[in-house]
Amino acid sequence: MRILGIDPGLHLTGYAVVDAKRFKPTLVEAGVIRLNPRMDAAKRLVELHTQVGELLREFTIDQVGVEQLYAHYKHPRTAILMGHARGVILLAAAQAGISITHLPSTLVKKMVTGNGHAGKLQIQKSVMMLCHLAKPPTPADTADAIAIAWVLAGRLIRLAV
């Protein structure tokens, strides 16, 4: 099973493709979709939708894992913008007929680092070790997407065993 993990954003959207085979996930590719912050939000959403659709087709994705939307009372605008990005990601997956799993960030952090409130650097270092990378993935959005895909892959492998 091939999984696409996504850390949504309207400027940077991290993505990671992970294979869930046998007893351990394997990282296939990871990166970031960079959207021009000077562009109108609607145009960025169209671009995000297009690029996510291309990833789904290029890598023949079976399942998408997306960070669950959360809102912090100090930053409601951030949650709204993230919601827009999540919406077009969910639309692209649904249009392609691909199942979607929503994962809380605290669960992903706990599964990858042992701490549900881990910081960005801790996640980057943990992902580096899990995937046997030479250096921590950057930007942090990429590491977050890898963590999301890795946790979902681990869940699916456990269910298959």
C-alpha positions in Angstrom: 0.0 0.0 0.0 1.3 3.4 -0.9 0.5 6.4 1.4 0.7 10.1 0.8 1.2 12.1 4.1 0.4 15.8 3.9 1.1 18.7 6.2 -1.2 21.3 4.8 -0.4 25.0 4.4 -1.1 27.9 2.1 2.6 28.8 1.7 4.3 25.5 2.3 2.6 22.1 2.1 4.8 19.2 3.1 4.3 15.9 1.5 5.8 12.4 1.8 5.2 9.1 -0.1 5.7 6.0 2.0 5.3 2.4 1.1 3.6 0.2 3.8 4.9 -3.2 2.9 5.8 -6.2 5.1 6.8 -5.1 8.6 8.3 -1.7 8.1 7.3 1.5 6.2 9.7 2.7 3.6 10.2 6.4 2.5 9.8 6.8 -1.2 9.9 10.5 -1.6 9.3 13.7 0.4 9.3 17.4 -0.3 7.3 20.5 -0.1 4.9 22.3 -2.4 5.8 26.0 -2.4 3.0 28.4 -3.1 3.6 32.1 -3.8 2.4 34.1 -0.8 1.9 37.1 -3.0 -0.7 35.3 -5.1 -4.3 35.6 -4.3 -5.4 32.9 -1.8 -7.9 31.4 -4.4 -5.1 31.0 -6.9 -2.9 29.3 -4.4 -5.7 26.9 -3.6 -6.1 26.0 -7.3 -2.3 25.5 -7.5 -2.3 23.3 -4.4 -5.2 21.2 -5.7 -3.4 20.8 -9.0 -0.1 19.8 -7.5 -1.7 17.3 -5.0 -3.6 15.8 -7.8 -0.3 15.3 -9.7 1.3 13.6 -6.7 -1.7 11.3 -6.4 -1.4 10.2 -10.0 2.4 10.1 -10.2 2.9 7.8 -7.2 -0.3 5.8 -7.5 -1.4 6.6 -4.0 -3.8 4.2 -2.1 -4.3 6.2 1.0 -3.9 9.8 2.1 -3.0 10.9 5.7 -3.7 14.5 6.6 -3.1 16.3 9.9 -6.4 16.9 11.6 -7.5 20.5 11.9 -7.0 22.1 15.2 -7.7 25.6 16.4 -5.8 27.6 19.0 -7.7 30.4 20.5 -4.7 32.8 20.0 -4.4 32.0 16.3 -7.9 31.5 14.8 -6.8 32.9 11.4 -4.1 30.2 11.1 -6.7 27.4 11.6 -9.0 29.0 9.0 -6.2 29.2 6.4 -5.1 25.6 7.2 -8.7 24.6 6.7 -8.8 26.0 3.2 -5.6 24.1 2.3 -7.0 20.9 3.9 -10.2 21.4 1.9 -8.6 21.3 -1.5 -6.3 18.4 -0.4 -9.4 16.4 0.7 -11.1 17.3 -2.6 -8.2 16.1 -4.7 -8.1 12.8 -2.8 -11.9 12.4 -3.0 -12.0 13.1 -6.7 -9.3 10.4 -7.2 -11.4 8.0 -5.1 -8.6 7.7 -2.5 -9.3 7.0 1.2 -8.4 9.7 3.7 -7.3 9.3 7.3 -7.2 12.3 9.6 -4.5 12.1 12.3 -4.2 14.4 15.3 -0.8 16.1 15.4 -0.4 15.1 19.1 -0.8 11.4 18.1 1.7 11.7 15.3 4.2 13.5 17.5 3.8 10.9 20.3 4.2 8.0 17.9 7.3 9.4 16.2 9.1 11.1 19.2 7.4 9.7 22.3 6.2 13.2 23.2 2.8 14.4 22.0 4.0 18.0 22.3 7.4 17.6 20.6 8.9 20.6 18.8 9.7 20.9 15.1 13.4 20.0 15.6 12.6 16.9 17.7 10.3 15.7 14.9 12.9 16.4 12.3 15.6 14.4 14.2 13.2 11.5 14.9 12.2 11.3 11.3 15.9 11.4 10.2 16.5 8.3 12.4 13.4 6.4 11.4 14.1 6.8 7.7 17.9 6.5 8.0 18.5 9.9 6.4 21.9 11.6 6.4 20.4 14.8 7.8 17.1 16.0 9.2 14.5 16.8 6.5 13.9 20.5 5.8 11.8 22.5 5.9 9.9 21.2 9.0 6.8 20.8 6.9 8.5 18.0 5.1 9.4 16.2 8.3 5.8 16.6 9.5 4.5 15.0 6.4 6.9 12.1 6.7 5.8 11.6 10.3 2.1 11.6 9.2 2.7 9.1 6.4 5.0 6.9 8.7 2.4 6.7 11.5 -0.4 5.9 9.0 1.8 3.2 7.3 2.6 1.7 10.7 -1.1 1.5 11.6 -1.9 -0.2 8.3 0.9 -2.7 8.6 -0.3 -3.6 12.1 -3.8 -4.1 10.8 -2.6 -6.4 8.0 -0.5 -8.6 10.3 
